Amino acid sequence: MKLRLFCTLALLCVLATPCSVAVACDLCAIYSASRASGADARGFSVGMAEQFTSYGTLKNDGKTVANPLGQRMDSSITQIFGSYTFNNRFGVQLTLPIIDRSFKRSDGTGGVQTGNVFGIGDITLIGSFMPYQKFTEDFSFTSRLLAGIKLPSGSTSRLKEELMEVPEVEGIPESGVHGHDLTLGSGSVDGIIGTALSTRWRRFLAAADIQYAIRSRGTIHYRFANDLHWSFSPGGYALMNHKETLAIALKVSGERKSLDNLAGAPADDTGINAVFLGPDFLFTWKDKLSVNLGADIPVMIHNTALQSVPDFRIRTAITWNL
């Protein structure tokens, strides 16, 4: 029914008077952009997303501390995904992450250890349901509910370092990069739930999402803490025509995670509460291509014990509707 309405509006773009064409074509551009972004696309879509995070600052209980050894970690997570949308309400997505992390840390004896981990992470399968959406000339709104499962496909060999962490020795820098930071997988089957909302009024737009990971106990009886991620992105369309749209937004995002647990004992160096701020760009071409680029700078980080925390993140994603 909605598809017929959109087709009718597209036909009006051609048949209307010149003044009406300008307004209606904005709507056509918005609709094409929403389809390119996956809001109403049917059939198969494929894509890739990349997030690079630089961890170069040491914080102890939320306070920046000296880093004489230059401890750091650079993390690159590439997600390859494919999705299928059955109709304008239901869809599924399978995501395969490929993780590449290089690090430099204290070896617990006063020396420095460097290394790299690379491999496949934990696969996720997510189902989505769109309970409501509306498109008019000046206003649009979409809502989406998400639920899925994460499977333990990534290696947990680095997680076993948690059983062998060297106790802190006075005068020797403690490691700020831990086994739970370097592991490719959690070794557990976890649940994921969330919701996403987006709205537009004329050329102004806003989007918000929240995602919650429900963890179970996995390898070596290690249980990652439940994890909450959220974001809010107000912005507007800088470009809008028959073929292309370009939206620019200011994204505020955050993460909240309590302490992990190892065989019943809390892992003191795993909790974090962080807020990030940065620009977000979304380009679409017809109803086929969507390209996203963004950056995140931390404006607040409170962590527990000693951890290497993010200095910045760079995000990019590309989606193609087949």
N, C-alpha and C positions, 0 to 999 in steps of 0.2 A: 504494500500500500504506500509506504513512504517512498519507495523507488519510483512509483508512478507519479507521485507528487513532485519529486525532484526532476523527473524527465519532463513533466509539464512546465515546471519553472524554466528548465533549460530551453524548451521550445519558445517560451515567452521572451527569453533573451533575444531570440531571432526576430519574432513577430512584433515586439513592442515598439513604441515610438523611441526616437533617439534618447530623450531624457530618461525614459524608463529603462532603456538598455543599460545605461551606466549603473543604475541601482541593481538591476537584476543580475548583471554580470558579476558584480561584487559577490552576490549570493552564490553564483555558479563557481566562482573562484574559491569561496570558502568551502563549498561542498566538495569540490575536487581536492582541496587541501585536506579536508577531514578524511576523505577516502585514502589519499596518499599516506596519511599518518596512521591509517588502520582503523579509524573510527567507524567506518561503514563499509570497508572493503570486503568483498566476498571472494571465496576461493583461496588460492595459495599465495603466501608472501614469504620472502626470504630476506635475510639481512645479516648485518654484522655490527656489533657495538664494541667500542674500545674505551677503557678507562685507565689512565695512567695516574698513579699517585706517588708523590715524592714524600717519604718520611725522613726528615732530616733534623728534627728537633726532639730533644729528650725532655720529658716532663715527669716530675715525681709528684703525685697527688695534685695535679693541675698546675704546678709551678715549674717554669722552665729552669733547667739545671745545666751545669757545664757539660760539654761533650768533648773532652780532650782527645779522645780516640777517633773522633769524626764518625761515630756510629750512624748508620743510615740504612734505609731499604727503599729500593725503587720497585714498584709493583705495577705490572701491566697485565690487565685481564681483558682478553678478547673473547667476546661471546658470539658464537655463530648460532643463528636461530632460524627456524622455519615454523610457519603457522598456517592454520587452515580455519577460515571463517565459514561456518555452515549457512548462516543467514545474518540478518542485521542485529541479532541478539547473542548468538553463541559462537564461541571460537576456542581453539586450543593452540598452545605454542610449546615447542620443544627447544630447549636451549642447551648448548654444549659450550662450557667455558674452557679456554686455553690460558693457562697462567704462566707468567714468566716473572720471577722475582730475583733480583740481585741484592746482596746485603754485605755490610761491613759491621762487625760487632766485636765486643770484648770476648776473649776466650776464657775469662775467669782467672787467668794467671798473670795478667798485666800485658798480655799480647793482644794482637788483632787477628780475627778470623774473617776471611772473605769467602764468598761462594755464590752459587746461583741454583735456583730450583725452577724446573720447567716441566709442564705436563698438563694433562686433562684434569679439570676440576670436577665438581659434583654436578651431574645433569639435573635439570629441573623440567617438570611438565606442569604447565599452568593452564587452567580453564578459565574463560572469561564469560561474563553474562552482562549484557547491557539492558538494564531494566527500563531506561527512559532516555529518549533523545528528541530534540525539537529543533527545527530550522525555519527561520523566517528571514525576511530581508535585512532586518536590523538586529536580530537576536538569534543565538543558537545555544544549546545546552546539551551535553552528553554526560551520562554517568555509566560507570563500569564497576562490576564486582569481580574480584579475582580469588581463586583458590587453587592450590596445587600441592605438589610434593617434590622434595629434593632427594635424590638417590645417591648413595655413597660410592660414586664411581672414581673419585680422585684418590691418589695415594695419600696415606696417613703416616708414612715413615718418619717425617719430620715431627709429627705430633708426639712421637715416643720420646723426644727430647725432654718433654715435661717430666718424665720419670727420672731424669738424670741431671736436672739443673744444679749447677754448682752454687752452694751457699755463698752469700755475700761475704767477702773478706775485706777487712779494713785496709784502706789505702789502694785497693785494686778496683777499677771501675766495673760496675755491674753491667751485664748485658741488657740493652734496651730492645733487642730483637729476639723474640722467643720462638719456641717450636710451634706454638699456636698461630704465630704470625706467618710462618713459612709453609705450613702444611697446605697441600693442594686440596685435600678433602677433609671432611669432618668424621667420616666413618659411621655416620648416623643417618637414619631416615627421618627427615624433618618435614613439617607442614608449613605452608605459606598461605596467608590470607591478606587481602587488601582491597582498596577501593581507589578509583580515580575519577575526578570530576573536571570538566572543562566548560567554559562559557565564553560567549562573545557578545558584545554590544557594539554594533557598527564595526569600527576598526580596532576597538579595544578588546582585549581578551585576558583571561586568567585561567590557570590550571592548578589543581592541587591533587596530591596523591599521598597515600599512607600504606605501608606494607609492614606486616608483622610475621616474623619467623618463629615458629614453635619448635624448639629443639628437643631431641631425645638423646639418650646416652649411647655412645658409640665405642670406637676403638679405645683400648686401655682404660675402659670405664670413664672416658672423658666426655663431659657434657658441656657443649657451648651454651652460653646463656641465651635466652630468648632475646630477639633483636628487633627494635622498632626503627623504621626509616620513614621520613616524611619530607614533603617539599611543597612550596607554594610559589607560583610564577606569574606575576602580573606583567602585562606588556601590550603590544599592539602590532598591527600589520604595517610595515614600511613599504611593501610592494604587494600589489594585488591586481592581476589581470587574467586573461583567459587561460594562460599556460602556467604562470609562475606565481607563487606567493612567498613572501619573506616576513616572518614574524620575529620580533626582538623582544626579549623579556628579561627581567631581573629575577633570578631564581634564589630563593631562600630554602635551604634544606638542612636536615639534621639527622642524627643517629643517637639512639639511646640504648645502652646495653649494660646489664649488670655483670656480676662475676661468673666466670665459668666454674665448673666443678670437676675435680679429679678424684674419683673413688670416694665421694662424700665430703671431700675437703675443698673449700673455696680457693680458686686461683686468684691471688690478690692483684696480679698485674694484667687483668683482662677487662676491667670495667671502663666505660667511656660514655660521656655525654658531650656531643659536639654540634655546633651550628656553623653552616657555611653560607657564603654569599658570593654571587658571581653572575656574569652575563650568560644568556642562553639564546641561541639562534636556531630557527627552524625554517628550512627551505623546502618547498614542494614543487614538483613539475607535473602538470596535469594531475591525473589520479593514479600515477604510477610510482613516482619517486619521492621519497622523503629523506632529507639529510638534516641531522641535528648536530650542533657543535656548542659546547659550553665549557666553562671553567668555574671552579669552586675554590674560594679562599676562606680558611677558617677564621671566624670572628670570635668564637668561644670554644675552648676545649677543656673539659675537666676529666681527667683520667685517674685511675687508681694505681698506686705504686709507681714503678719506673717503666715507662713505655716510650718507644719512638712513635711520634704522632705526625699527622699529615702537615706539610707546608702548603701544598696545593694539589688540586686534581684537575685533569683535563679529560673531557668526555666528548666522544663523537659516535654517531650511529648513522647507518644508512639502511633503508628498507625499500624493497622493490616488490610491487604487487604484480603477480604473474597474470 
